[in-house]
């Protein structure tokens, strides 16, 4: 087994992303499990740009101190560039959607509200994620959602260098706002459009403009009105449809606002068999969260 930086022992493969391979491992110094992301340079990408983007991801993720973002423990180089983060014991919301199809409205709203809480922190720090999608969300056994992969995030304040070249479209086309697909700038509103795609998929069991190939899906997203959700409470369906508005100005005003509008739909949650554990009300982390949530503005 490989040991990185004389400290992190690589033990098992977890997955592969656009820029790296993620492995399970052990921090030998502190005797704790960790996740280790190793840089992988795609054959069609300039190595220098990929390395810069990987470094940006490490800095951005480390900067966002939020329960919904994995904690960064270390970053460095030992033959490969590596990023060491907290171990996540859950699996992607993409796999959850594949297994369950359409989710109960409470669960869709619960996942969406947590994503919005992370985006509120990111947007407040001047960051746009640009790649919100089910595969970049991890549902933990305690019901918490972690937002991962800030590799294509951009800064509204210029703190982090821009790596995207002219003609490049960062992110995943099927979840992109129409303005991004025509060369527009990423904004908070474009992140909210992606949340709309996410919520529609979780509620309907398919993407809002789903098509057999990505080109047709892009054309539909630019030319067709957002489809109406059936078998979903009308107010929630209207909220999702507003997120998918072609005009960014017609979408909800921000992630915090959207979070507040989703919360009323999260009541009546029950554990998802095979995904979340029972007895969550007695979980010490939940006890802590409930106590903190009791604090109200004076």
Buried (B, 14 or more C-beta within 10 A) or exposed (E): EBEBBEBBBBBEEBEEBBBBBBBBBBBEEEEEEBBBBBBBBEEEEEEEBBBBBBBBBBEBBBBBEBBBBBBBBBBBEBEBBBBBBBBBEBBBBBBBBEEBEBBBBBBBBBBBBBBBBBBBBBBEBBBBBBBBBBBBBBBBBBBBBBBBBBBBBBBBEEEBEEBBEEEEBBBBEBBBBBBBBEEEEBBBBBBBBBBBBBBBBBBBBEBBBBBEEEEEBBBBBBEEEBBEBEEBEEEBBEBBBBBBBBEBEEBBEBBBEBBEBBBEBBEEBEEBEEBBEEEBEEBEEBEEBEEEEEEEEE
